[in-house]
Amino acid sequence: MTNEEINKVIAEYCGWKREFNGDDEDPEWYWIPPNNPDGNGIPPDYCNDLNEMHEAEKTLSRGQNYYQLYGFGFYINTLTQICYQQHILTATASQRAEAFVRTIDKWKE
């Protein structure tokens, strides 16, 4: 997957909505932030921003489904596999973004 595709998947999972402006002369999609339904914005660049990935990680289940799909434990296991011989604390935003998308079962080869 490209960084753009990964960012789109994570943004949608985190509550961003994509809407079409409906203008026939200049058709364009725009994004609505999760906390501002009247707003228009650009979703975060999750693949290049560790702070944004930290916020995205907070959306994963930490309760009963900790080790299931969509669970934080499943995410940690996936991140460990992606990092292979590297400690997950030093994982890049890109590695975390890939693990996140795999955790929510949206990864496409």
C-alpha positions in Angstrom: 0.0 0.0 0.0 1.1 3.6 -0.6 1.5 6.1 2.2 -1.6 7.9 0.9 -3.7 4.8 1.0 -2.5 4.0 4.5 -3.2 7.5 5.7 -6.7 7.3 4.2 -7.5 4.0 5.9 -6.3 5.2 9.3 -8.1 8.6 9.0 -11.4 6.9 8.2 -10.9 4.5 11.2 -10.2 7.5 13.5 -13.4 9.2 12.5 -12.5 11.4 9.5 -15.2 11.5 6.8 -14.7 11.9 3.1 -17.4 13.8 1.2 -17.8 14.9 -2.4 -18.3 18.6 -2.9 -20.8 18.0 -5.8 -19.4 20.7 -8.0 -19.5 19.6 -11.6 -17.0 22.2 -12.7 -14.4 21.3 -10.1 -15.2 17.9 -8.6 -13.2 17.2 -5.5 -13.3 15.2 -2.3 -12.8 16.9 1.0 -12.3 15.7 4.5 -14.4 16.4 7.6 -12.5 16.2 10.9 -14.0 13.9 13.6 -14.5 16.6 16.2 -15.8 19.3 13.8 -18.6 18.1 11.6 -18.9 21.6 9.9 -15.2 21.8 9.2 -13.0 20.9 6.3 -9.5 19.8 6.7 -6.6 17.7 5.7 -6.2 14.4 7.6 -2.9 13.8 9.4 0.1 12.2 7.7 0.1 9.2 9.9 3.0 7.5 8.0 5.4 10.4 8.8 4.2 11.7 12.2 4.8 9.7 15.4 2.5 12.1 17.4 -0.4 11.4 15.0 0.2 7.6 15.2 0.1 7.9 19.0 -3.3 9.4 18.7 -4.5 6.7 16.3 -3.2 4.0 18.6 -5.5 5.2 21.3 -8.5 4.2 19.2 -7.6 0.5 19.4 -9.5 -1.7 21.9 -7.8 -2.2 25.2 -10.4 -4.1 27.1 -11.8 -7.6 26.6 -10.7 -7.7 22.9 -7.1 -6.7 23.7 -5.5 -9.6 21.6 -8.2 -9.8 18.9 -8.4 -7.9 15.6 -8.8 -4.2 16.4 -7.1 -4.8 19.8 -4.1 -3.0 21.1 -2.4 -6.3 22.0 -2.9 -7.6 18.5 -1.3 -4.3 17.2 1.7 -4.8 19.5 2.2 -8.3 18.2 1.9 -7.1 14.6 4.3 -4.2 15.2 6.8 -6.7 16.7 6.6 -8.8 13.5 7.1 -5.7 11.3 10.1 -4.5 13.3 11.6 -8.0 13.3 15.0 -7.5 14.9 14.4 -4.0 16.1 12.7 -3.0 19.4 9.2 -1.7 18.9 10.0 1.4 21.0 12.2 2.6 18.1 9.5 1.8 15.4 9.1 4.6 12.8 5.7 6.2 12.1 5.6 4.3 8.9 6.1 0.9 10.6 3.4 1.8 13.2 1.0 2.9 10.4 1.5 -0.4 8.6 0.9 -2.4 11.8 -2.2 -0.3 12.5 -3.7 -1.0 9.1 -2.9 -4.7 9.5 -4.5 -4.7 13.0 -7.7 -3.4 11.6 -7.6 -5.9 8.8 -7.5 -3.3 5.9 -4.0 -4.1 4.5 -3.8 -4.8 0.8 -0.7 -6.4 -0.8 
